[in-house]
Amino acid sequence: MVLFNHNTKINNKVMYYYVNQNAQENGDHEVHQAGCPHMPDEENRFYLGNFDNCREAVAEAKNIYPRADGCFFCANPCHTR
Ligand SMILES: [Zn+2]
């Protein structure tokens, strides 16, 4: 019997991520997916790039802001604080 590799990507749509250049009250810089209703204003957002998931986006944001964290609404799996 042949075992197929089911590890292929099902959802390969590109997602665009932004980080808020303004810190939250707790010092976090939130990472948002394009289209999130809680996106920061245009002048306060920094484009991170397109990523498969929020973890990669937050990792990228941490190069700029060590206290980056996923948005509760659009990047909940990466929201840790
Ligand atoms: Zn968001």
PDB file of the backbone (N, CA, C, O) and the ligand in Angstrom, with CONECT records:
HET     ZN  A 101       1
ATOM      1  N   MET A   1       0.839  -1.193   0.000  1.00  0.00           N
ATOM      2  CA  MET A   1       0.000   0.000   0.000  1.00  0.00           C
ATOM      3  C   MET A   1       0.882   1.255   0.000  1.00  0.00           C
ATOM      4  O   MET A   1       1.847   1.348   0.758  1.00  0.00           O
ATOM      5  N   VAL A   2       0.548   2.173  -0.826  1.00  0.00           N
ATOM      6  CA  VAL A   2       1.317   3.419  -0.932  1.00  0.00           C
ATOM      7  C   VAL A   2       0.734   4.464   0.001  1.00  0.00           C
ATOM      8  O   VAL A   2      -0.469   4.726  -0.012  1.00  0.00           O
ATOM      9  N   LEU A   3       1.586   5.047   0.796  1.00  0.00           N
ATOM     10  CA  LEU A   3       1.137   6.133   1.675  1.00  0.00           C
ATOM     11  C   LEU A   3       1.426   7.466   1.006  1.00  0.00           C
ATOM     12  O   LEU A   3       2.575   7.786   0.703  1.00  0.00           O
ATOM     13  N   PHE A   4       0.399   8.217   0.787  1.00  0.00           N
ATOM     14  CA  PHE A   4       0.580   9.518   0.152  1.00  0.00           C
ATOM     15  C   PHE A   4       0.944  10.559   1.189  1.00  0.00           C
ATOM     16  O   PHE A   4       0.541  10.478   2.349  1.00  0.00           O
ATOM     17  N   ASN A   5       1.689  11.505   0.762  1.00  0.00           N
ATOM     18  CA  ASN A   5       2.050  12.611   1.636  1.00  0.00           C
ATOM     19  C   ASN A   5       0.951  13.662   1.586  1.00  0.00           C
ATOM     20  O   ASN A   5       0.757  14.331   0.570  1.00  0.00           O
ATOM     21  N   HIS A   6       0.245  13.794   2.682  1.00  0.00           N
ATOM     22  CA  HIS A   6      -0.851  14.770   2.734  1.00  0.00           C
ATOM     23  C   HIS A   6      -0.391  16.109   3.300  1.00  0.00           C
ATOM     24  O   HIS A   6      -1.198  16.945   3.704  1.00  0.00           O
ATOM     25  N   ASN A   7       0.887  16.282   3.317  1.00  0.00           N
ATOM     26  CA  ASN A   7       1.439  17.491   3.907  1.00  0.00           C
ATOM     27  C   ASN A   7       1.479  18.662   2.922  1.00  0.00           C
ATOM     28  O   ASN A   7       2.075  19.700   3.214  1.00  0.00           O
ATOM     29  N   THR A   8       0.851  18.497   1.765  1.00  0.00           N
ATOM     30  CA  THR A   8       0.854  19.588   0.792  1.00  0.00           C
ATOM     31  C   THR A   8      -0.025  20.720   1.293  1.00  0.00           C
ATOM     32  O   THR A   8      -0.974  20.511   2.050  1.00  0.00           O
ATOM     33  N   LYS A   9       0.305  21.892   0.863  1.00  0.00           N
ATOM     34  CA  LYS A   9      -0.408  23.075   1.326  1.00  0.00           C
ATOM     35  C   LYS A   9      -1.803  23.147   0.721  1.00  0.00           C
ATOM     36  O   LYS A   9      -1.957  23.104  -0.500  1.00  0.00           O
ATOM     37  N   ILE A  10      -2.789  23.252   1.545  1.00  0.00           N
ATOM     38  CA  ILE A  10      -4.161  23.371   1.049  1.00  0.00           C
ATOM     39  C   ILE A  10      -4.481  24.845   0.839  1.00  0.00           C
ATOM     40  O   ILE A  10      -4.984  25.253  -0.207  1.00  0.00           O
ATOM     41  N   ASN A  11      -4.178  25.615   1.850  1.00  0.00           N
ATOM     42  CA  ASN A  11      -4.469  27.049   1.781  1.00  0.00           C
ATOM     43  C   ASN A  11      -3.187  27.783   1.408  1.00  0.00           C
ATOM     44  O   ASN A  11      -2.360  28.086   2.268  1.00  0.00           O
ATOM     45  N   ASN A  12      -3.035  28.060   0.142  1.00  0.00           N
ATOM     46  CA  ASN A  12      -1.806  28.734  -0.275  1.00  0.00           C
ATOM     47  C   ASN A  12      -2.070  30.163  -0.714  1.00  0.00           C
ATOM     48  O   ASN A  12      -1.301  30.737  -1.484  1.00  0.00           O
ATOM     49  N   LYS A  13      -3.164  30.734  -0.219  1.00  0.00           N
ATOM     50  CA  LYS A  13      -3.409  32.135  -0.550  1.00  0.00           C
ATOM     51  C   LYS A  13      -2.400  33.010   0.190  1.00  0.00           C
ATOM     52  O   LYS A  13      -2.008  32.723   1.320  1.00  0.00           O
ATOM     53  N   VAL A  14      -2.007  34.051  -0.463  1.00  0.00           N
ATOM     54  CA  VAL A  14      -1.005  34.949   0.091  1.00  0.00           C
ATOM     55  C   VAL A  14      -1.684  35.914   1.056  1.00  0.00           C
ATOM     56  O   VAL A  14      -2.732  36.481   0.749  1.00  0.00           O
ATOM     57  N   MET A  15      -1.081  36.090   2.214  1.00  0.00           N
ATOM     58  CA  MET A  15      -1.630  37.021   3.192  1.00  0.00           C
ATOM     59  C   MET A  15      -0.601  38.117   3.472  1.00  0.00           C
ATOM     60  O   MET A  15       0.584  37.850   3.667  1.00  0.00           O
ATOM     61  N   TYR A  16      -1.081  39.326   3.485  1.00  0.00           N
ATOM     62  CA  TYR A  16      -0.205  40.469   3.692  1.00  0.00           C
ATOM     63  C   TYR A  16      -0.271  40.898   5.147  1.00  0.00           C
ATOM     64  O   TYR A  16      -1.347  40.994   5.737  1.00  0.00           O
ATOM     65  N   TYR A  17       0.888  41.150   5.705  1.00  0.00           N
ATOM     66  CA  TYR A  17       0.945  41.499   7.122  1.00  0.00           C
ATOM     67  C   TYR A  17       1.582  42.865   7.330  1.00  0.00           C
ATOM     68  O   TYR A  17       2.481  43.289   6.603  1.00  0.00           O
ATOM     69  N   TYR A  18       1.072  43.529   8.357  1.00  0.00           N
ATOM     70  CA  TYR A  18       1.578  44.847   8.735  1.00  0.00           C
ATOM     71  C   TYR A  18       1.848  44.849  10.227  1.00  0.00           C
ATOM     72  O   TYR A  18       1.220  44.111  10.986  1.00  0.00           O
ATOM     73  N   VAL A  19       2.796  45.693  10.644  1.00  0.00           N
ATOM     74  CA  VAL A  19       3.016  45.876  12.077  1.00  0.00           C
ATOM     75  C   VAL A  19       2.695  47.333  12.408  1.00  0.00           C
ATOM     76  O   VAL A  19       2.979  48.250  11.637  1.00  0.00           O
ATOM     77  N   ASN A  20       2.102  47.507  13.567  1.00  0.00           N
ATOM     78  CA  ASN A  20       1.768  48.852  14.036  1.00  0.00           C
ATOM     79  C   ASN A  20       3.041  49.524  14.543  1.00  0.00           C
ATOM     80  O   ASN A  20       3.730  48.994  15.415  1.00  0.00           O
ATOM     81  N   GLN A  21       3.337  50.676  13.996  1.00  0.00           N
ATOM     82  CA  GLN A  21       4.559  51.384  14.412  1.00  0.00           C
ATOM     83  C   GLN A  21       4.379  52.051  15.764  1.00  0.00           C
ATOM     84  O   GLN A  21       5.354  52.441  16.407  1.00  0.00           O
ATOM     85  N   ASN A  22       3.133  52.180  16.193  1.00  0.00           N
ATOM     86  CA  ASN A  22       2.848  52.689  17.535  1.00  0.00           C
ATOM     87  C   ASN A  22       2.648  51.509  18.481  1.00  0.00           C
ATOM     88  O   ASN A  22       1.933  50.558  18.165  1.00  0.00           O
ATOM     89  N   ALA A  23       3.282  51.583  19.630  1.00  0.00           N
ATOM     90  CA  ALA A  23       3.140  50.503  20.598  1.00  0.00           C
ATOM     91  C   ALA A  23       1.789  50.586  21.303  1.00  0.00           C
ATOM     92  O   ALA A  23       1.216  51.665  21.451  1.00  0.00           O
ATOM     93  N   GLN A  24       1.294  49.432  21.732  1.00  0.00           N
ATOM     94  CA  GLN A  24       0.120  49.376  22.586  1.00  0.00           C
ATOM     95  C   GLN A  24       0.480  49.927  23.962  1.00  0.00           C
ATOM     96  O   GLN A  24       1.636  50.251  24.234  1.00  0.00           O
ATOM     97  N   GLU A  25      -0.533  50.027  24.824  1.00  0.00           N
ATOM     98  CA  GLU A  25      -0.256  50.488  26.188  1.00  0.00           C
ATOM     99  C   GLU A  25       0.739  49.585  26.900  1.00  0.00           C
ATOM    100  O   GLU A  25       1.517  50.047  27.734  1.00  0.00           O
ATOM    101  N   ASN A  26       0.715  48.290  26.569  1.00  0.00           N
ATOM    102  CA  ASN A  26       1.621  47.348  27.235  1.00  0.00           C
ATOM    103  C   ASN A  26       2.986  47.265  26.542  1.00  0.00           C
ATOM    104  O   ASN A  26       3.831  46.462  26.937  1.00  0.00           O
ATOM    105  N   GLY A  27       3.204  48.088  25.512  1.00  0.00           N
ATOM    106  CA  GLY A  27       4.499  48.112  24.854  1.00  0.00           C
ATOM    107  C   GLY A  27       4.602  47.215  23.637  1.00  0.00           C
ATOM    108  O   GLY A  27       5.625  47.208  22.951  1.00  0.00           O
ATOM    109  N   ASP A  28       3.542  46.451  23.362  1.00  0.00           N
ATOM    110  CA  ASP A  28       3.566  45.556  22.206  1.00  0.00           C
ATOM    111  C   ASP A  28       3.290  46.306  20.901  1.00  0.00           C
ATOM    112  O   ASP A  28       2.511  47.258  20.863  1.00  0.00           O
ATOM    113  N   HIS A  29       3.944  45.852  19.845  1.00  0.00           N
ATOM    114  CA  HIS A  29       3.629  46.327  18.508  1.00  0.00           C
ATOM    115  C   HIS A  29       2.813  45.227  17.837  1.00  0.00           C
ATOM    116  O   HIS A  29       3.341  44.152  17.553  1.00  0.00           O
ATOM    117  N   GLU A  30       1.556  45.481  17.586  1.00  0.00           N
ATOM    118  CA  GLU A  30       0.676  44.443  17.061  1.00  0.00           C
ATOM    119  C   GLU A  30       0.893  44.198  15.573  1.00  0.00           C
ATOM    120  O   GLU A  30       1.108  45.123  14.790  1.00  0.00           O
ATOM    121  N   VAL A  31       0.830  42.914  15.213  1.00  0.00           N
ATOM    122  CA  VAL A  31       0.956  42.501  13.819  1.00  0.00           C
ATOM    123  C   VAL A  31      -0.447  42.183  13.291  1.00  0.00           C
ATOM    124  O   VAL A  31      -1.188  41.420  13.910  1.00  0.00           O
ATOM    125  N   HIS A  32      -0.807  42.772  12.146  1.00  0.00           N
ATOM    126  CA  HIS A  32      -2.135  42.589  11.565  1.00  0.00           C
ATOM    127  C   HIS A  32      -2.050  42.036  10.155  1.00  0.00           C
ATOM    128  O   HIS A  32      -1.098  42.264   9.408  1.00  0.00           O
ATOM    129  N   GLN A  33      -3.107  41.292   9.834  1.00  0.00           N
ATOM    130  CA  GLN A  33      -3.292  40.826   8.475  1.00  0.00           C
ATOM    131  C   GLN A  33      -4.067  41.895   7.706  1.00  0.00           C
ATOM    132  O   GLN A  33      -4.968  42.527   8.259  1.00  0.00           O
ATOM    133  N   ALA A  34      -3.723  42.098   6.446  1.00  0.00           N
ATOM    134  CA  ALA A  34      -4.466  43.067   5.642  1.00  0.00           C
ATOM    135  C   ALA A  34      -5.952  42.737   5.696  1.00  0.00           C
ATOM    136  O   ALA A  34      -6.342  41.577   5.556  1.00  0.00           O
ATOM    137  N   GLY A  35      -6.778  43.758   5.899  1.00  0.00           N
ATOM    138  CA  GLY A  35      -8.211  43.556   5.952  1.00  0.00           C
ATOM    139  C   GLY A  35      -8.756  43.484   7.363  1.00  0.00           C
ATOM    140  O   GLY A  35      -9.972  43.476   7.554  1.00  0.00           O
ATOM    141  N   CYS A  36      -7.889  43.431   8.349  1.00  0.00           N
ATOM    142  CA  CYS A  36      -8.343  43.395   9.740  1.00  0.00           C
ATOM    143  C   CYS A  36      -9.020  44.716  10.078  1.00  0.00           C
ATOM    144  O   CYS A  36      -8.506  45.781   9.735  1.00  0.00           O
ATOM    145  N   PRO A  37     -10.165  44.660  10.746  1.00  0.00           N
ATOM    146  CA  PRO A  37     -10.832  45.911  11.120  1.00  0.00           C
ATOM    147  C   PRO A  37     -10.043  46.734  12.134  1.00  0.00           C
ATOM    148  O   PRO A  37     -10.358  47.901  12.366  1.00  0.00           O
ATOM    149  N   HIS A  38      -9.034  46.140  12.731  1.00  0.00           N
ATOM    150  CA  HIS A  38      -8.246  46.859  13.740  1.00  0.00           C
ATOM    151  C   HIS A  38      -6.883  47.286  13.204  1.00  0.00           C
ATOM    152  O   HIS A  38      -5.966  47.586  13.968  1.00  0.00           O
ATOM    153  N   MET A  39      -6.768  47.306  11.893  1.00  0.00           N
ATOM    154  CA  MET A  39      -5.521  47.762  11.276  1.00  0.00           C
ATOM    155  C   MET A  39      -5.190  49.167  11.752  1.00  0.00           C
ATOM    156  O   MET A  39      -6.084  50.002  11.887  1.00  0.00           O
ATOM    157  N   PRO A  40      -3.919  49.436  12.009  1.00  0.00           N
ATOM    158  CA  PRO A  40      -3.542  50.809  12.364  1.00  0.00           C
ATOM    159  C   PRO A  40      -3.736  51.747  11.167  1.00  0.00           C
ATOM    160  O   PRO A  40      -3.820  51.308  10.020  1.00  0.00           O
ATOM    161  N   ASP A  41      -3.803  53.035  11.463  1.00  0.00           N
ATOM    162  CA  ASP A  41      -3.919  54.021  10.393  1.00  0.00           C
ATOM    163  C   ASP A  41      -2.741  53.878   9.434  1.00  0.00           C
ATOM    164  O   ASP A  41      -1.663  53.407   9.796  1.00  0.00           O
ATOM    165  N   GLU A  42      -2.990  54.302   8.198  1.00  0.00           N
ATOM    166  CA  GLU A  42      -1.994  54.100   7.155  1.00  0.00           C
ATOM    167  C   GLU A  42      -0.614  54.636   7.539  1.00  0.00           C
ATOM    168  O   GLU A  42       0.405  54.004   7.260  1.00  0.00           O
ATOM    169  N   GLU A  43      -0.591  55.804   8.178  1.00  0.00           N
ATOM    170  CA  GLU A  43       0.708  56.394   8.511  1.00  0.00           C
ATOM    171  C   GLU A  43       1.401  55.665   9.659  1.00  0.00           C
ATOM    172  O   GLU A  43       2.590  55.871   9.903  1.00  0.00           O
ATOM    173  N   ASN A  44       0.656  54.813  10.363  1.00  0.00           N
ATOM    174  CA  ASN A  44       1.237  54.101  11.508  1.00  0.00           C
ATOM    175  C   ASN A  44       1.545  52.637  11.231  1.00  0.00           C
ATOM    176  O   ASN A  44       1.995  51.918  12.124  1.00  0.00           O
ATOM    177  N   ARG A  45       1.308  52.190  10.006  1.00  0.00           N
ATOM    178  CA  ARG A  45       1.551  50.777   9.736  1.00  0.00           C
ATOM    179  C   ARG A  45       2.799  50.609   8.883  1.00  0.00           C
ATOM    180  O   ARG A  45       3.106  51.426   8.015  1.00  0.00           O
ATOM    181  N   PHE A  46       3.508  49.518   9.161  1.00  0.00           N
ATOM    182  CA  PHE A  46       4.703  49.197   8.391  1.00  0.00           C
ATOM    183  C   PHE A  46       4.464  47.851   7.719  1.00  0.00           C
ATOM    184  O   PHE A  46       4.136  46.863   8.376  1.00  0.00           O
ATOM    185  N   TYR A  47       4.632  47.828   6.404  1.00  0.00           N
ATOM    186  CA  TYR A  47       4.384  46.604   5.637  1.00  0.00           C
ATOM    187  C   TYR A  47       5.506  45.593   5.867  1.00  0.00           C
ATOM    188  O   TYR A  47       6.676  45.885   5.619  1.00  0.00           O
ATOM    189  N   LEU A  48       5.137  44.397   6.346  1.00  0.00           N
ATOM    190  CA  LEU A  48       6.124  43.359   6.643  1.00  0.00           C
ATOM    191  C   LEU A  48       6.387  42.466   5.441  1.00  0.00           C
ATOM    192  O   LEU A  48       7.520  42.047   5.205  1.00  0.00           O
ATOM    193  N   GLY A  49       5.337  42.179   4.683  1.00  0.00           N
ATOM    194  CA  GLY A  49       5.469  41.286   3.546  1.00  0.00           C
ATOM    195  C   GLY A  49       4.316  40.312   3.522  1.00  0.00           C
ATOM    196  O   GLY A  49       3.379  40.436   4.311  1.00  0.00           O
ATOM    197  N   ASN A  50       4.374  39.330   2.612  1.00  0.00           N
ATOM    198  CA  ASN A  50       3.347  38.299   2.583  1.00  0.00           C
ATOM    199  C   ASN A  50       3.916  37.018   3.174  1.00  0.00           C
ATOM    200  O   ASN A  50       5.027  36.595   2.856  1.00  0.00           O
ATOM    201  N   PHE A  51       3.121  36.422   4.038  1.00  0.00           N
ATOM    202  CA  PHE A  51       3.545  35.230   4.749  1.00  0.00           C
ATOM    203  C   PHE A  51       2.421  34.203   4.740  1.00  0.00           C
ATOM    204  O   PHE A  51       1.250  34.539   4.563  1.00  0.00           O
ATOM    205  N   ASP A  52       2.801  32.947   4.935  1.00  0.00           N
ATOM    206  CA  ASP A  52       1.814  31.868   4.990  1.00  0.00           C
ATOM    207  C   ASP A  52       1.019  31.910   6.287  1.00  0.00           C
ATOM    208  O   ASP A  52      -0.138  31.490   6.324  1.00  0.00           O
ATOM    209  N   ASN A  53       1.626  32.409   7.333  1.00  0.00           N
ATOM    210  CA  ASN A  53       0.960  32.381   8.630  1.00  0.00           C
ATOM    211  C   ASN A  53       1.482  33.513   9.498  1.00  0.00           C
ATOM    212  O   ASN A  53       2.495  34.143   9.194  1.00  0.00           O
ATOM    213  N   CYS A  54       0.760  33.754  10.592  1.00  0.00           N
ATOM    214  CA  CYS A  54       1.089  34.898  11.430  1.00  0.00           C
ATOM    215  C   CYS A  54       2.414  34.697  12.169  1.00  0.00           C
ATOM    216  O   CYS A  54       3.084  35.671  12.513  1.00  0.00           O
ATOM    217  N   ARG A  55       2.795  33.433  12.416  1.00  0.00           N
ATOM    218  CA  ARG A  55       4.040  33.217  13.149  1.00  0.00           C
ATOM    219  C   ARG A  55       5.246  33.764  12.376  1.00  0.00           C
ATOM    220  O   ARG A  55       6.149  34.374  12.948  1.00  0.00           O
ATOM    221  N   GLU A  56       5.232  33.530  11.073  1.00  0.00           N
ATOM    222  CA  GLU A  56       6.328  34.049  10.249  1.00  0.00           C
ATOM    223  C   GLU A  56       6.299  35.571  10.229  1.00  0.00           C
ATOM    224  O   GLU A  56       7.342  36.226  10.245  1.00  0.00           O
ATOM    225  N   ALA A  57       5.094  36.120  10.194  1.00  0.00           N
ATOM    226  CA  ALA A  57       4.965  37.579  10.159  1.00  0.00           C
ATOM    227  C   ALA A  57       5.448  38.192  11.467  1.00  0.00           C
ATOM    228  O   ALA A  57       6.147  39.205  11.458  1.00  0.00           O
ATOM    229  N   VAL A  58       5.078  37.582  12.592  1.00  0.00           N
ATOM    230  CA  VAL A  58       5.507  38.109  13.889  1.00  0.00           C
ATOM    231  C   VAL A  58       7.029  37.979  14.014  1.00  0.00           C
ATOM    232  O   VAL A  58       7.687  38.873  14.546  1.00  0.00           O
ATOM    233  N   ALA A  59       7.582  36.875  13.527  1.00  0.00           N
ATOM    234  CA  ALA A  59       9.040  36.695  13.578  1.00  0.00           C
ATOM    235  C   ALA A  59       9.733  37.808  12.808  1.00  0.00           C
ATOM    236  O   ALA A  59      10.753  38.337  13.247  1.00  0.00           O
ATOM    237  N   GLU A  60       9.174  38.157  11.658  1.00  0.00           N
ATOM    238  CA  GLU A  60       9.739  39.240  10.854  1.00  0.00           C
ATOM    239  C   GLU A  60       9.608  40.579  11.594  1.00  0.00           C
ATOM    240  O   GLU A  60      10.540  41.383  11.622  1.00  0.00           O
ATOM    241  N   ALA A  61       8.438  40.793  12.187  1.00  0.00           N
ATOM    242  CA  ALA A  61       8.195  42.043  12.907  1.00  0.00           C
ATOM    243  C   ALA A  61       9.159  42.189  14.082  1.00  0.00           C
ATOM    244  O   ALA A  61       9.544  43.301  14.442  1.00  0.00           O
ATOM    245  N   LYS A  62       9.546  41.060  14.676  1.00  0.00           N
ATOM    246  CA  LYS A  62      10.443  41.115  15.833  1.00  0.00           C
ATOM    247  C   LYS A  62      11.845  41.576  15.473  1.00  0.00           C
ATOM    248  O   LYS A  62      12.611  41.987  16.344  1.00  0.00           O
ATOM    249  N   ASN A  63      12.186  41.509  14.174  1.00  0.00           N
ATOM    250  CA  ASN A  63      13.466  42.069  13.743  1.00  0.00           C
ATOM    251  C   ASN A  63      13.450  43.584  13.895  1.00  0.00           C
ATOM    252  O   ASN A  63      14.493  44.218  14.055  1.00  0.00           O
ATOM    253  N   ILE A  64      12.242  44.154  13.841  1.00  0.00           N
ATOM    254  CA  ILE A  64      12.105  45.605  13.937  1.00  0.00           C
ATOM    255  C   ILE A  64      11.720  45.999  15.361  1.00  0.00           C
ATOM    256  O   ILE A  64      12.321  46.880  15.977  1.00  0.00           O
ATOM    257  N   TYR A  65      10.691  45.309  15.857  1.00  0.00           N
ATOM    258  CA  TYR A  65      10.191  45.570  17.202  1.00  0.00           C
ATOM    259  C   TYR A  65      10.277  44.272  18.008  1.00  0.00           C
ATOM    260  O   TYR A  65       9.464  43.372  17.797  1.00  0.00           O
ATOM    261  N   PRO A  66      11.228  44.154  18.914  1.00  0.00           N
ATOM    262  CA  PRO A  66      11.371  42.902  19.680  1.00  0.00           C
ATOM    263  C   PRO A  66      10.097  42.538  20.444  1.00  0.00           C
ATOM    264  O   PRO A  66       9.885  41.374  20.784  1.00  0.00           O
ATOM    265  N   ARG A  67       9.248  43.538  20.713  1.00  0.00           N
ATOM    266  CA  ARG A  67       7.999  43.259  21.436  1.00  0.00           C
ATOM    267  C   ARG A  67       6.808  43.198  20.481  1.00  0.00           C
ATOM    268  O   ARG A  67       5.733  43.703  20.802  1.00  0.00           O
ATOM    269  N   ALA A  68       6.986  42.595  19.335  1.00  0.00           N
ATOM    270  CA  ALA A  68       5.874  42.417  18.403  1.00  0.00           C
ATOM    271  C   ALA A  68       5.010  41.245  18.866  1.00  0.00           C
ATOM    272  O   ALA A  68       5.512  40.276  19.435  1.00  0.00           O
ATOM    273  N   ASP A  69       3.703  41.349  18.615  1.00  0.00           N
ATOM    274  CA  ASP A  69       2.779  40.288  19.015  1.00  0.00           C
ATOM    275  C   ASP A  69       1.598  40.290  18.043  1.00  0.00           C
ATOM    276  O   ASP A  69       1.237  41.332  17.497  1.00  0.00           O
ATOM    277  N   GLY A  70       1.006  39.122  17.834  1.00  0.00           N
ATOM    278  CA  GLY A  70      -0.114  39.026  16.900  1.00  0.00           C
ATOM    279  C   GLY A  70      -1.353  39.733  17.422  1.00  0.00           C
ATOM    280  O   GLY A  70      -1.586  39.788  18.629  1.00  0.00           O
ATOM    281  N   CYS A  71      -2.145  40.274  16.504  1.00  0.00           N
ATOM    282  CA  CYS A  71      -3.416  40.916  16.860  1.00  0.00           C
ATOM    283  C   CYS A  71      -4.389  39.866  17.383  1.00  0.00           C
ATOM    284  O   CYS A  71      -4.442  38.748  16.872  1.00  0.00           O
ATOM    285  N   PHE A  72      -5.156  40.234  18.403  1.00  0.00           N
ATOM    286  CA  PHE A  72      -6.130  39.307  18.991  1.00  0.00           C
ATOM    287  C   PHE A  72      -7.149  38.863  17.950  1.00  0.00           C
ATOM    288  O   PHE A  72      -7.601  37.718  17.977  1.00  0.00           O
ATOM    289  N   PHE A  73      -7.513  39.752  17.036  1.00  0.00           N
ATOM    290  CA  PHE A  73      -8.614  39.489  16.118  1.00  0.00           C
ATOM    291  C   PHE A  73      -8.177  38.765  14.848  1.00  0.00           C
ATOM    292  O   PHE A  73      -8.807  37.786  14.448  1.00  0.00           O
ATOM    293  N   CYS A  74      -7.106  39.238  14.209  1.00  0.00           N
ATOM    294  CA  CYS A  74      -6.755  38.673  12.906  1.00  0.00           C
ATOM    295  C   CYS A  74      -5.575  37.714  12.987  1.00  0.00           C
ATOM    296  O   CYS A  74      -5.314  36.983  12.031  1.00  0.00           O
ATOM    297  N   ALA A  75      -4.863  37.699  14.097  1.00  0.00           N
ATOM    298  CA  ALA A  75      -3.705  36.803  14.229  1.00  0.00           C
ATOM    299  C   ALA A  75      -3.755  36.131  15.595  1.00  0.00           C
ATOM    300  O   ALA A  75      -2.746  36.038  16.294  1.00  0.00           O
ATOM    301  N   ASN A  76      -4.946  35.664  15.963  1.00  0.00           N
ATOM    302  CA  ASN A  76      -5.160  35.141  17.313  1.00  0.00           C
ATOM    303  C   ASN A  76      -4.176  34.036  17.724  1.00  0.00           C
ATOM    304  O   ASN A  76      -3.727  34.032  18.870  1.00  0.00           O
ATOM    305  N   PRO A  77      -3.824  33.094  16.825  1.00  0.00           N
ATOM    306  CA  PRO A  77      -2.863  32.057  17.248  1.00  0.00           C
ATOM    307  C   PRO A  77      -1.521  32.631  17.647  1.00  0.00           C
ATOM    308  O   PRO A  77      -0.747  31.977  18.346  1.00  0.00           O
ATOM    309  N   CYS A  78      -1.234  33.859  17.209  1.00  0.00           N
ATOM    310  CA  CYS A  78       0.041  34.500  17.524  1.00  0.00           C
ATOM    311  C   CYS A  78      -0.118  35.574  18.578  1.00  0.00           C
ATOM    312  O   CYS A  78       0.828  36.301  18.881  1.00  0.00           O
ATOM    313  N   HIS A  79      -1.313  35.677  19.139  1.00  0.00           N
ATOM    314  CA  HIS A  79      -1.557  36.656  20.189  1.00  0.00           C
ATOM    315  C   HIS A  79      -1.190  36.012  21.520  1.00  0.00           C
ATOM    316  O   HIS A  79      -1.865  35.090  21.977  1.00  0.00           O
ATOM    317  N   THR A  80      -0.128  36.494  22.133  1.00  0.00           N
ATOM    318  CA  THR A  80       0.363  35.818  23.345  1.00  0.00           C
ATOM    319  C   THR A  80       0.219  36.669  24.581  1.00  0.00           C
ATOM    320  O   THR A  80       0.357  36.159  25.693  1.00  0.00           O
ATOM    321  N   ARG A  81      -0.059  37.973  24.422  1.00  0.00           N
ATOM    322  CA  ARG A  81      -0.139  38.804  25.614  1.00  0.00           C
ATOM    323  C   ARG A  81      -1.449  39.563  25.623  1.00  0.00           C
ATOM    324  O   ARG A  81      -1.714  40.326  26.551  1.00  0.00           O
TER     325      ARG A  81
HETATM  326 ZN    ZN A 101      -5.660  42.680  13.471  1.00  0.00          ZN2+
END
